[in-house]
Amino acid sequence: MLPPASRRPSPGRLRARTVAGAALLLATLGGCTTTDAPLPADELAALPGSLVFASERAATRGVYRLDFGGEAVRLSAPDADEVPLAVSPDGAALVVGRAVPVEGGALEQLVLLEDGTARPLTPPRRRARHPAWSPDGRWIVFESDLDAFSDVYRVDRAGGPLTRLTDDPEGNFEPTVSPDGAAILFASSRDQQAEIYRMQADGATQTRLPASPRDEWRARWSPDGQHVVVLSNERGRDELYLMDADGVGRRRLNASRPDAGAAEVLEAEPAWSPDGRSLAYSTRSRTGAGQIWRLDLADGQHHALTDSTATNGAPVWSPDGRYLAFVSDRDGDGELYVMRADGSGPTRLTTSPAEDWMPLWVPSSP
């Protein structure tokens, strides 16, 4: 189990970082309706779960945990250079990426933090990234160059050998597990461009979803497993598309926006709300301001949740879907904030002068 953070006034901060290669052009529509008054203290203290994030507040970059109203506590060992990547469904374990120095740079090793211990999941001198948990929390998939350029692998939470699920020299990337644990979506360049493929959880029956004429990547299942959202370059610029889980019924999510192209989405992975009714994402305007939006899928309406000249981004949903944590530099540099899902009650959580980023919302452990 991840150790709890102490209940003392909390320093810390969170900084948004653009995901490399994810320039996603969307329009921005509608005015912001946020209420600037922060959350009342009792509401803040009652927020579910906790947050983990990366920070450079110590000599070595590491992973920290923040209980709401508490002090950030370092989970990484003092000399470990780590960032948080994926929280287990039960909230008791965390996959982190550990930087391992090599000649000319560093490689990222996957390490499991659980019960106060750190256990390597992958070899130290091979690249491993994009981990994703099975819904029962028993195994993890990820991409690695262990045997070739890039393939998808599976490893049990309890440890053991790595199982290679794909084998193609052109590369296989960014696996994500269906909510029922039966299937895995991943991107592959085996047909000369990035396209979305589906396979069974053991790697069998690898089939391509109906493809666009251009690259697609970063597939993400809806919570009920009935739909998938992807990034697509179908129209010559990177946009969000929604489709059924079998790839049919595609629709461009910004099709209703008259000012398409007015902003650039910073986040490569728009976040599904727990009930599957909404997506949260962030944009940056040509002036440099970054805003957070909520797209309600039932009516296609895009709602601005922030409204400032600052950069706001990296939204993550609370387990109950009532709140979003995010990062903002509205007070001078990157800090961690939380707000209600309608954009009201933006509340600053951290104040450390160090760089903090990559927030994940951890559900309460059973």
BELMO-V628249 format. One record per run of one state. SS is the DSSP state (H for helix, E for strand, L for the rest). FROM is the first residue (numbers start at 0). LEN is the number of residues. If there is no record, write none. Layout:
# BELMO-V628249
SS_FROM_LEN, SS_FROM_LEN
This chain:
# BELMO-V628249
L_0_14, E_14_1, L_15_8, E_23_3, L_26_5, E_31_1, L_32_8, H_40_5, L_45_4, E_49_6, L_55_6, E_61_6, L_67_5, E_72_2, L_74_7, E_81_6, L_87_5, E_92_10, L_102_2, E_104_10, L_114_2, E_116_4, L_120_7, E_127_6, L_133_5, E_138_6, L_144_6, E_150_6, L_156_6, E_162_2, L_164_7, E_171_6, L_177_5, E_182_6, L_188_6, E_194_6, L_200_6, E_206_2, L_208_7, E_215_6, L_221_5, E_226_6, L_232_6, E_238_6, L_244_6, E_250_2, L_252_10, E_262_3, L_265_5, E_270_2, L_272_5, E_277_8, L_285_4, E_289_7, L_296_4, E_300_4, L_304_6, E_310_7, L_317_5, E_322_6, L_328_6, E_334_6, L_340_6, E_346_2, L_348_7, E_355_7, L_362_4
